[in-house]
Amino acid sequence: MQDIAETDIGKLRIARPGPYRQILASLLLLAALAYIIRAFWLGAIEWHYVADYLFSPPILRGVRGTIIMTICAMALGVVLGTVVAIMRMSSVATLRTAAIFYIWLFRGIPALLQLLLWFNLALIFPTLSLFGLFPVKTVDVMTPFVAALLGLGIQQGAYTAEVVRSGILSVDRGQMEAAQSIGMTKLRAMLTIVLPQAMRVIVPPIGNETIGMVKLTSLASVIQYSEVLRTVGDVYYANSRVIELLIVAGIWYIVIVTALSIAQSYIEKYFSKGWGRTALKAAPNAPDTLEAA
């Protein structure tokens, strides 16, 4: 122990791994990348089909369908999730129990099964009506778009509810107490004070869920909704260029996800104003001020 205490720390050197490890790892990665590129380039792939169908009208209609479904399902999920999260934190036992049951049920059933259940709802309820008024046939209402929207959006609401609840819990409870002390109702304080502050925590996982929803819409192809994978499948069933059309679908998924990732980064920066490094840059002399005090 004495020898360790007498050791001159200034003479110690940081042990770093030898450069050969990094060189070897880089060579292995480059070799694997070259092998994959060679396999695609020399394989039986007619790349001109990829170029021909990348911007073809049927594929673009599928891209539009994917984007529309992503936006609509996430909007429904965020609205439901916010309402359920507030119910989950309510002091009313009935609302809290209903929220817990909703989250448990729709997180437990696979998304594909939910899509099939909604699409085949007419087998259970042949007609739908509002308190017995204006009855309509369920098959006329439950179109592939509506079934996909309900199946994906309601399930997303169960996941979003937990995300929103975690964001609300990240805000100091004193914010709510201070708002109620000046006469605000609990609901108004939640919507105008707590939720805006919770957005810093809520936005990143919601952004990830949105990116996941882009790929999750591909499940809607099983109920005949026209999204990217469905339209690509219709084309390669006709011309048998399976790999080429799947590459087209992959390119469009990457484009959509990249655009959403960029948008997410800007939204995160907006709601992170005044936190972390931004706050330190805004007040670089804060430590000196504290020491002077």
VENKA-V297441 format. One record per pair of residues at least 12 apart in sequence whose ideal C-beta (glycine too) atoms are under 10 Angstrom apart, sorted by sequence separation. I is the first residue (numbers start at 0). GAP is how many residues later the second one is. D is the distance in whole Angstrom. If there is no record, write none. Layout:
BEGIN
i->{I/I}
gap->{GAP/GAP}
d->{D/D}
END
This chain:
BEGIN
i->{82/86/87/124/125/126/127/176/216/217/220/231/232/235/85/86/124/125/126/127/175/178/213/214/216/220/231/232/234/235/83/84/87/123/126/127/174/175/178/213/214/217/230/231/234/83/86/87/121/122/174/177/178/231/82/83/86/121/122/124/228/231/232/120/121/124/175/228/230/231/83/84/119/120/121/174/175/230/231/82/83/119/121/170/174/229/118/120/121/227/228/231/80/120/172/227/79/80/83/119/167/170/171/174/226/227/118/170/174/227/228/117/118/169/170/227/228/118/120/168/170/171/227/79/117/120/167/170/118/119/166/167/169/170/117/118/166/169/227/114/117/118/120/167/168/170/116/117/166/167/169/170/115/117/118/163/166/169/217/114/117/118/165/166/168/169/113/114/116/117/164/166/167/113/116/117/163/166/167/114/115/162/163/165/166/217/113/114/117/165/166/216/113/114/163/164/166/112/113/162/163/166/213/214/111/162/165/166/213/216/110/113/114/162/110/113/162/163/214/108/112/159/162/163/210/213/214/161/162/213/110/105/108/109/110/159/162/210/211/213/108/158/159/162/210/213/107/158/209/210/212/105/106/104/105/108/159/210/104/105/106/107/155/158/209/210/105/106/209/101/105/106/207/104/105/155/158/206/207/209/210/102/103/106/155/206/209/101/102/105/106/101/102/155/206/207/102/155/206/102/154/205/206/98/101/102/152/155/203/206/99/151/154/202/203/205/206/98/102/203/151/202/203/150/151/202/98/202/151/202/203/147/150/151/198/199/202/203/147/150/198/201/202/199/200/147/148/198/199/80/84/147/150/198/199/71/75/79/83/87/146/147/151/197/198/199/74/75/78/79/82/83/86/87/147/150/196/199/68/72/76/77/79/80/81/84/85/88/144/147/195/199/68/71/72/75/76/79/80/83/84/87/88/143/146/147/148/199/67/71/72/75/76/79/80/83/84/87/143/146/147/72/73/74/75/76/77/78/79/80/81/82/83/84/85/86/143/144/146/64/68/72/73/76/77/80/81/84/85/88/143/144/145/147/64/68/71/72/75/76/79/80/83/84/87/88/142/143/144/67/71/72/74/75/76/78/79/80/81/82/83/84/141/142/143/144/69/72/73/76/77/80/81/84/85/142/143/64/68/72/73/76/77/80/81/84/143/68/72/75/76/80/84/77/81/73/76/77/81/143/90/89/88/89/85/85/88/114/118/115/118/119/85/111/114/118/84/85/88/110/113/114/117/118/114/115/118/111/114/115/81/85/110/111/114/81/85/109/110/84/111/114/111/81/84/84/81/80/77/80/77/80/76/77/73/76/77/76/73/73/76/72/73/70/73/69/72/73/69/71/69/70/69/72/68/69/72/68/69/69/65/66/68/69/72/65/68/65/67/66/65/68/64/65/65/64/68/68/69/68/61/65/67/64/65/66/64/65/66/63/64/65/61/63/64/65/61/62/63/65/60/61/62/64/65/60/61/64/60/61/63/57/59/61/62/58/60/61/60/61/59/61/57/58/61/57/58/61/56/57/55/58/57/58/57/52/52/55/52/52/65/62/66/48/52/58/61/62/65/69/48/61/65/52/51/58/62/66/48/53/58/61/62/65/69/49/52/53/48/51/52/55/58/59/62/66/49/50/53/54/58/62/66/48/49/52/53/45/48/49/52/44/47/48/49/51/52/45/46/49/50/53/54/44/45/48/49/53/43/44/48/42/46/49/49/44/39/39}
gap->{12/12/12/12/12/12/12/12/12/12/12/12/12/12/13/13/13/13/13/13/13/13/13/13/13/13/13/13/13/13/14/14/14/14/14/14/14/14/14/14/14/14/14/14/14/15/15/15/15/15/15/15/15/15/16/16/16/16/16/16/16/16/16/17/17/17/17/17/17/17/18/18/18/18/18/18/18/18/18/19/19/19/19/19/19/19/20/20/20/20/20/20/21/21/21/21/22/22/22/22/22/22/22/22/22/22/23/23/23/23/23/24/24/24/24/24/24/25/25/25/25/25/25/26/26/26/26/26/27/27/27/27/27/27/28/28/28/28/28/29/29/29/29/29/29/29/30/30/30/30/30/30/31/31/31/31/31/31/31/32/32/32/32/32/32/32/33/33/33/33/33/33/33/34/34/34/34/34/34/35/35/35/35/35/35/35/36/36/36/36/36/36/37/37/37/37/37/38/38/38/38/38/38/38/39/39/39/39/39/39/40/40/40/40/41/41/41/41/41/42/42/42/42/42/42/42/42/43/43/43/44/45/45/45/45/45/45/45/45/45/46/46/46/46/46/46/47/47/47/47/47/48/48/49/49/49/49/49/50/50/50/50/50/50/50/50/51/51/51/52/52/52/52/53/53/53/53/53/53/53/53/54/54/54/54/54/54/55/55/55/55/56/56/56/56/56/57/57/57/58/58/58/58/59/59/59/60/60/60/60/61/61/61/61/61/61/61/62/62/63/64/64/64/65/65/65/66/66/67/67/67/68/68/68/68/68/68/68/69/69/69/69/69/70/70/71/71/71/71/72/72/72/72/72/72/73/73/73/73/73/73/73/73/73/73/73/74/74/74/74/74/74/74/74/74/74/74/74/75/75/75/75/75/75/75/75/75/75/75/75/75/75/76/76/76/76/76/76/76/76/76/76/76/76/76/76/76/76/77/77/77/77/77/77/77/77/77/77/77/77/77/78/78/78/78/78/78/78/78/78/78/78/78/78/78/78/78/78/78/79/79/79/79/79/79/79/79/79/79/79/79/79/79/79/80/80/80/80/80/80/80/80/80/80/80/80/80/80/80/81/81/81/81/81/81/81/81/81/81/81/81/81/81/81/81/81/82/82/82/82/82/82/82/82/82/82/82/83/83/83/83/83/83/83/83/83/83/84/84/84/84/84/84/85/85/86/86/86/86/86/95/96/97/97/100/101/101/101/101/103/103/103/104/104/104/104/105/105/105/105/105/105/105/105/106/106/106/107/107/107/108/108/108/108/108/109/109/109/109/110/110/110/111/113/113/117/120/121/124/125/128/128/129/131/132/132/132/133/135/136/136/137/138/139/139/140/140/140/141/141/142/142/143/143/144/144/144/145/145/146/147/147/147/147/147/148/148/149/149/150/151/151/152/152/154/155/156/157/157/158/159/159/159/160/160/160/161/161/161/162/162/162/163/163/163/163/164/164/164/164/165/165/165/165/165/166/166/166/167/167/167/168/168/168/168/169/169/169/170/170/171/171/172/172/172/173/173/173/174/174/175/175/176/176/177/178/179/179/182/183/183/185/185/186/186/186/186/186/186/186/187/187/187/188/189/189/189/189/190/190/190/190/190/190/190/191/191/191/192/192/192/192/192/192/192/192/193/193/193/193/193/193/193/194/194/194/194/195/195/195/195/196/196/196/196/196/196/197/197/197/197/197/197/198/198/198/198/198/199/199/199/200/200/200/201/202/203/207}
d->{10/4/7/10/6/10/9/9/8/8/7/10/8/9/8/9/5/8/10/6/5/8/10/10/10/10/5/9/8/10/8/8/9/8/9/9/8/7/5/9/10/10/9/7/10/5/8/7/7/9/10/8/8/10/9/9/10/4/10/10/10/6/9/6/5/9/7/9/10/4/6/9/9/9/9/6/6/9/10/10/7/10/9/10/6/10/10/9/6/9/6/9/10/5/9/5/8/9/10/8/7/8/9/7/10/9/6/5/10/10/10/7/9/10/8/6/9/7/10/10/9/9/7/9/10/8/6/5/9/9/9/7/8/5/8/4/8/6/9/9/4/8/9/9/8/9/9/8/9/5/8/8/9/9/9/8/3/5/8/6/5/8/8/7/9/9/9/6/9/5/9/8/9/10/7/10/7/4/9/9/8/10/10/7/4/8/8/4/9/8/9/10/4/7/9/10/10/9/8/8/6/9/10/7/9/6/8/9/7/10/7/7/9/10/7/6/9/10/9/10/10/9/5/8/10/5/8/9/6/6/5/10/10/9/9/9/9/9/10/10/8/9/7/7/5/7/10/10/9/10/9/6/7/10/5/9/7/5/10/9/10/9/10/6/6/7/7/5/10/9/4/7/10/8/8/7/9/7/10/9/8/9/8/9/9/8/7/8/5/9/8/6/8/9/8/8/10/7/4/6/10/9/8/10/8/7/9/8/8/7/10/7/9/7/10/9/7/7/9/9/6/6/6/10/7/5/9/10/8/9/9/10/8/7/9/8/5/9/7/8/10/8/8/10/9/8/9/9/5/10/10/4/8/5/6/8/7/7/6/6/8/9/10/9/9/9/10/8/9/7/8/7/8/8/10/10/9/9/10/7/8/9/10/7/9/8/9/10/9/6/8/6/8/9/6/8/5/8/5/8/5/9/6/7/6/9/9/9/8/5/9/3/8/3/7/4/7/6/9/9/5/9/9/8/7/8/8/8/8/7/7/8/9/8/8/10/10/10/8/10/6/4/8/3/8/3/8/4/9/7/5/10/10/8/8/7/9/4/7/5/7/4/8/4/9/8/9/5/6/10/7/9/10/7/8/9/7/8/10/9/9/9/10/9/4/9/9/9/6/7/6/7/5/8/8/9/8/9/7/6/10/5/10/5/10/7/10/9/10/10/9/9/10/9/10/8/10/8/10/9/8/9/10/10/9/7/8/10/9/10/9/9/6/10/6/4/10/9/10/6/9/6/8/8/10/7/9/5/7/7/10/10/6/10/5/9/9/9/9/9/7/9/9/8/10/10/9/9/9/9/7/9/9/9/8/8/9/9/7/5/8/9/10/9/6/7/6/9/9/10/10/9/5/8/8/5/7/9/9/8/10/8/9/6/9/7/5/9/9/9/5/6/8/8/9/8/7/10/9/6/9/9/9/7/9/9/5/4/9/9/4/5/10/9/7/8/6/8/9/9/6/5/6/8/9/9/4/8/9/8/10/9/10/6/8/7/10/3/6/7/9/9/10/6/9/5/7/9/10/9/9/10/7/7/6/10/8/8/6/9/10/10/10/10/9/8/10/9/8/8/9/8/8/8/9/6/5/7/8/10/8/8/9/7/8/9/7/10/5/9/6/9/10/9/8/9/9/9/9/9/7/7/10/9/5/9/5/7/4/8/5/9/9/7/10/9/10/9/7/5/9/7/10/6/6/9/6/8/8/6/8/8/9/10/8/8/9/9}
END
